[in-house]
Amino acid sequence: MAFKMRQSKFRHVFGQPLKRDQCFDNIRISKSSIESLFCAVNPKYVGIVTEAAGGGAFLVLPIERTGRVERDHPMVVGHKGPVLDIKWCPHNDDVIASASDDATIKVWQIPDEGVLENLTEPIVDLEAHIRRVTRIEWHPTALNLLLSAGADNKMFLWNCGTGEAILEIETPDVVLSMSFNYDGTRFATTCKDKMLRVFETRSGDTIVEHKVHDGSKPAQCAYLKDEKIFTTGFSRMSERQYACWDVNNMSSPMTIEMIDNSNGVIFPFYDSDTGMVFLCGKGDSIIRYYEVTDEAPFVHYLNLFQSKDAQRGIGYMPKRGLNVNSCEIARFYKLLNNGVCEVIPMTVPRKISLRSGYISSKKEKILVKKNVLDPNVPKAKPKLGGKAAPQSQPAKPAPSVAANGAVETPKATAPAHVPAAASAPAPAPVQQPATPPQPAGPTLPADFDAQALQDDIRKLKLIVKAHERRIKTLEDKVAGFEANTSEEEDGEAA
């Protein structure tokens, strides 16, 4: 019987690191021992957790300004303890959240021109955890919602517009990883007690609770489409393994396979458009990638990318930041121990149709989508726990490569929803008068949503009130400080 090789559109996907001058160099990467990625990327910036005296800090670098980073480059500072996790907001490329060992979460607004001086004032402080905050994750469809987990065995769902926790969940042990499903109605967690739990986002109720890996080392999870969950962890013999689970039937895994005997934690990155899962291990020099399908054994090995340098952390670029001109389907930002952030595009060797957003060969087509919120597309406001899926559009060709060799990425098309510095909604477009002139007065478009406008105004009022309370608190503190200073001066004069 002849052996028949499985057909796949992605069997020949390969990674090719960019040259040294197209990467970032001279970065003091964090030396924290916590199992974190230390890097977050979006189409506009790359954020990297760094070593800093006197508290936690991280760098925010424009994606196109590659090369050597000055030692005194301005940073985002403000935490009193080391920064443990950072995540860019999926709806606004200028907003980033950071979690710290000081038990706080801060949301930052990056200026349009970038960080030109140390950024010390966040737009929102989220304080409810009593021990260090280890994980944060933005909601994929609802604006301004952020999920956090800490060493106090608690998770909070925050409304970053008002700075209030709208949901509190107690867990039996420390949460090691979190992942929302495609529309944000559920999220999965792995805990130190070796259990995988799935929660309802609206109520916080536990839907599924099951042991996934027998090893005591940290397990990670990624929520796939069709109510499947991909996990990585360790066996009882400390062998690294991955597994795929069906949320509706957790009695046994759909598939479970050993990887190797290394001891680094493996982080999964899932691409919902192609169905690919990339596995990146801390301390590894390898990035493995698999394809998840509905055919047994459900997770199919494709290939691997290998380099000589081990990765200390890694960042994964969202789809809307990729360069479709070069058939790019993924891009990683790999932090090395020598202070370099290496850029690794993953490319599929296919011809590309620039009009349709398809990468195609003679018989195959690969749709490359971008999950964005397009302000020009009418849509209902997603509600917490609702069924609104992320809005997608075909990826458009990126601009040509810059003169210095750096890849120029397109600007984000997402609307600017800034949690605590939002501006008024843009007015609806006014139809131009025809010939002969029509009666004066603007004409509202047919898809004008008055309810959405009222919701935005209500949110802005809440933000303004929160700022007024904060200003009042700061004024009281300043007044108290001035009073104490006056009393000390009077005492010295006497």
N, C-alpha and C positions, 0 to 999 in steps of 0.2 A: 504493500500500500504506500503510495507516494505521500511524502510529507507536504502538507499545504500550509503555507505561511499566512497568518492573518493579515488581511488588508487594513490599512489605516492611513488616513490623510496626514498623520503627524509622525510617522515612523522616522522621517529624516530631519526632524527639527534639530537644529544645532545652535550652540552658543558660541559667540566670537567676542572676547573682551576687547573693548576699545583701547586705543593707545594711552600711554601714561599721561600725556598732556590733555587728553579728553576725559580724564578722571579727576577726582579730588584728592589732594595730597596734603600732608603735614597736619593731620587732625589728631587731637588727643582724645582718642576713643575711650569711653568709660571702661573702667576695670572692674566694675561691679560683678559679683558672682551670680546674681539673679538670672534666671532663665528668661531673658528678654531679647528682642530683636535689635534694640538700640538705634533703629533707623526707621524713618517713615518718609514716603515719597508721594508727591502728586505732580501733575503736569507743570507746575510752576516752581516748586521748591523741593529741596531735600533737607530733612531734619535729622540731625545726628546727636545723640546723647554724648556729652563729653565730660572729661574730668575738670573740675573747677574748685578752687579754694573757697571756703565760706558758704557752701551750699550747692544746690543742684543747678545745672545749666545745660542748655543744648544749643547747637548751631542751627541756623536756618540759612541755607545757601541757595541762591537762584540756580535753577537747573542748568542754565546755559553758561554760567560763569565757572568753568572748570579750571583746573590747575592748582597751584600751590595756595593754601589758605594761610594767611598771616597769623602769627601766634597771638596777636592782640585783636583778632577779628571780633567785632561786637557779637554778643550772644543774648539769648533769652534767659534771663536770670530772675529769681524771685522766690524759689523754693528754699527752705531752710535745710532740707536733706537731699540726698542724691535723687535724681530723676530716674524712675524705673520704667516708664512706658510713655510713648508719645504717639498720637494718632491725628492725622489730618481729617478735617470735616469733609465728607463726600459731597456736600452741597455748596461749599464755599472754599475755594483754594487758598484763601488768606486767613483761615481760622484753623488753629491747632490746639489740641488739648494735651496736657501733660499730667502724669501721676507721679507722686513722689513718696519717699520714705518718711516725709513729715506729716503723713496722713491727710494731705490735701490734694485737690485736683484744681488746676488752673486752666482757663480757656484764654487764648491769646489771639489778638488781631494783629497780623503782620502788615506793616505799612505797604502801600503800593510800590514804593521805591526799594523795598527790602529793609533789612535790619542794618541801619547805618550807625546806630549807637545802641548800647546795652538796653534791652527792653525789659523793664522792671515792673510795669503795671499791667496785670491781666485785666480783661474786660469782665470776667466772672471768676469768683472764688467759690468752689464747691466743698463744703466742710460738713461731714457727718461721720466719716470713718474715725475710729479711735486708734487704729494702728495703720501701718504703712499700706498704701494703695498700690497694688501690683499689676492690675490689668484694667484697661479701659477700651471701650468699643463703641463707635458711633452707630446709631440706628440707620439702616440703609435707605429707608423711604420717608420717615417722619423727620421734619426739621427740628434741630436743636435738642434732640434726645441723645443722651450719652449714658452708657451702662458702665458701671465700675465695680471692681471686686477688690477686697482688701484682706490683710492678714487677720482681721477681726472676725473672719467667717461671715461676712455680710456682703451683699450686693445691693447697689442702689441704682435706680433709673432716674436720671436727672433731667429737668427742664432747664437747659442752659440759658434760655431767655429770661427766666425769673430767678435762677440760682437755687431752685428748690428741688428737693427729692420727692418725686411723685410715687415712688414704689420702693419698698425695702424688703429684701429677701434674706433670710438666715439660712446658711448652709452648714452641714455637719462638719465640714473641714475646709481648708484653704482652697480656693478656686485657682486652678493652674492655667486654664485657657477658656475663652468664650468665643462663640460664633453665632451670628444671626442667620436665620434662613433667608431665602431670596426676597420675600416681601416683608420681613421683620415681624411676623406674627408670633414667631417662636425663636428661642435661642438655646443653644446647647453649651454645656460646661463640662470640663473634666476637673476632678478634685483630687486632693492628696490621698483620700481614702479609696482611690482606684475606681471610683464610680463615675459613669457618664450620666448626666441629668439633662433633661429637656424641659424647659419652662415655657408657659404661656406669657407673652410679653405684657398683655393687658392686665392680667390678674396676678401674675407671679406664681401661679399654681404649678406644681410638678406634674408633668405628663408621663415621663419615662424616667426610670432609675435602674441602671444595670451596670454590672462590673464588666469592663472592656479589656483591660490588660492586667496580668498578674504581677508584673514587676512593680517595685516600689519607687522607681525613678519617674519623673514627671511625664504625663501623657498630654497630648495635644489633640485638638479636634477642629474639623472644618465641616460646616453644614452644607451639604450638596443639594442639588435640585431633586425633585421627586421624593422628598422626605427620606433622604439617605444621609448618613453621617460618616465621614472619613476620619479615622483616629490613627495616631501614631503613639507608640509606647514601647514597653519592655516586657519580655516574658519572665517567667520565674527564674530562668537561668541567665537573666540580664542580657538577652539577645534583643536587638532592636527589631520591631515588627510594625506592620501597618494592618489595618482591618477596615472593612466597609460594613455598615450596619443599616438595617431597615428600621426606621422608627416605629413602624406599625407591627413589627415582629422582632423583638430583641432577644428571643430565646437562644439564638445562635447567630454568629456573624455570617454575612453573605460571602465573605472571603476574608482570610487572614493569612499573611505570609511573613516569613522571616526576611530581614534585610541583611544584617551583618552583626558583628559582635562589638562594635564600637560603643562608647558610653556617652556620646553627645546627644542631647535632646534634639529630636527632629521636628521642624515646623512645617506644616502643610500649607500650600497656597493653592487656592482653587480658582479656575477660570470657568465660569458658568457658560460662556459662549462656545468654547471648544470642548468642554468636558474634561480638560486636562488638570492633573494635580501635580504640582512641583514639590519635592521634598528636599528641604535644606537643613542639614544638621549643624549644630554648634560645634566648632572645632573640625568640621569636615572640609575637604577640598572638592567635594562632589555635590552636584545638584542633579537629582534623579527626577524623571518625569514619567507619568503614567496617564493612561486614558481610561476614564470611567464610562462604561456602556451598560446596556440592559442585557448583554449576553454574558453567560458564565465564561470565565470566573469573575466577570464584572469589572475588575481592575486589571488592566493590561499594561505590562512594562513596555516602554517605548525606547528610551535611550538615556544617556547621562551626559552631563557636562563635567569635565574634570580639569582642574588647574593645580599648580604646585603649591599655592598658598591657601592656608586654612582660613575659614571665615569666622570672625568674632561676632558679627551681626549681619543682618541682611534686610534690605527694603525691596518692596514689590510695587512696581509702577501700575496704577490703574489703566484700564484699556484706553481711555480717552487721551492718554499721554504718549501713546505709541506712534512710531513712524511707519505708516502703512506703505509708504513708497518703497521701503526695503523689505516688505513682507514680514514685518515684526509682529509677533503675537504675544510676547512677554518681554519684560526687561527687569533685571535685578541690579541692585546697588549693594555690592558686597564689601563689608568692612573688614579690613585686614589688620593683623597685629602690628604692622609697621606704619600705621597711620594713614593708609590709602583707602579711599572709597572707590572700588573698581566697578565700572559700568559694564554689564553683560547683557546685550540684546539677544533674545531667542528668536530665531528666524526660521520660517518654513520655506523650503526651496520651491516656490511656485511663481507663476506669472500672476500679475495683479491687474484687476479691472478697477481703475481709479474712479469711474463714475458710480459703480454700484457698491463699492466698499467690500467686494469679494476678492479673496485670494483664490485663484483658480488654476487648474491644469486642464488638459483636454477633457477629462472625465470627472474631475472632482471640483467641488467648490467649498470654500471655507469662509463662513461669514464672520467678519471681525466687527463686533458691536462695541459701543461705548455706553456704559450705564451713566447717563447724565440726566439732569432735570433741565429740559430745554424751555426757556421762558416764552418761546414763540409757539409752543404746542399747548392748546387748551387741555387742562387736566383738573381733576377734583383734588381737593386738599387731602392728603393721606392722614388718616387718623390712627392713633395708637391701637395696635392690634387689628387693624383693618386688613383688607385684602388687596390694597394698592401695591402693584409690583413696580420696581424701578423702571423708569422710562428709558428706552433704548433707542439708539439711532445708529445707522451704519457709520463706521469710522471713515473720516475724510483724509485725503492725502496730507501729510505733514509738509511744511516748507522744506526747501532744499537745505543741504548741510552748510553750516556757516563756514566762513573763510578759515577759521582756526581748527576746523574739523569737528566741532561740537555739533551735536544733533539739535536742531531748533525745533521745539515742540510747539503745537498750536496753543493759543490761549484758551482757557476754560470757557465754556459757554453757559455754565451754571449761573443762575441768578444769585446776586449777593444777598444772602440771608445772614447778617451778622448778629450774633446773639444779643450783645449789649451795646452795639453802636449802629443799629440799623437806621437806614434812612427811609423816607416815605416811599411808598410804592410808585413806580414810574407811571405817568398817565398813559391811558390807552391811546393808540395811534388815531389821529384825526384824519378822516378822508378829505382829500383835496377837492375843492369845488370844480365842477366840470364847466364846460362852455355851452350855453350861457351860465353865469354864476347862479348857484343855488342860494337859498336864504341862509343868512349868517348863523353861526352856531355849530359847535362840534357834534359829530355823529358817532355814537358809540358803536363798536363792532358787535356783530351778532353773538359772539361768544363771550361778551363781557360778563364777568362773574362778580356781582355786587356783594354776595356773601363772602367771597374770598377777600375782597377789599376791606370789608368790615372786620374780618378776622385779623388781617394785618394791622389795622388801626388799633384794635383791642390789644394786640401783642405789644405794639409800640408804647401804648399807655402804661402797660405793666412794666416795661423796661424803664420808662422814664420814672415811674414811682420807685422802682428799686434803686435807681441812681440817686434820687432825692434822699432816700433813707441813708444811703451810703455817705452822701455829702454831709448830711446832718450829723452822722456819727463822727466823721473826720473833723468837722468844725468843733464838736464838743471836745474831742481829744486835744485839738490845738488850743482851745480856750483853757482847758485844764492845765496844759503844759505851760502856757503863758502865765497863768495864775501862780503855779509853783515857782516859776523863775522869778516872778516879782517878789514873792515871799522870801526867797533866798537872798535876793539883792537887798531887801529891807533889813534882814537879819545881819548881813555883813556890814551894812552902813551903821547899824546900831552898835 
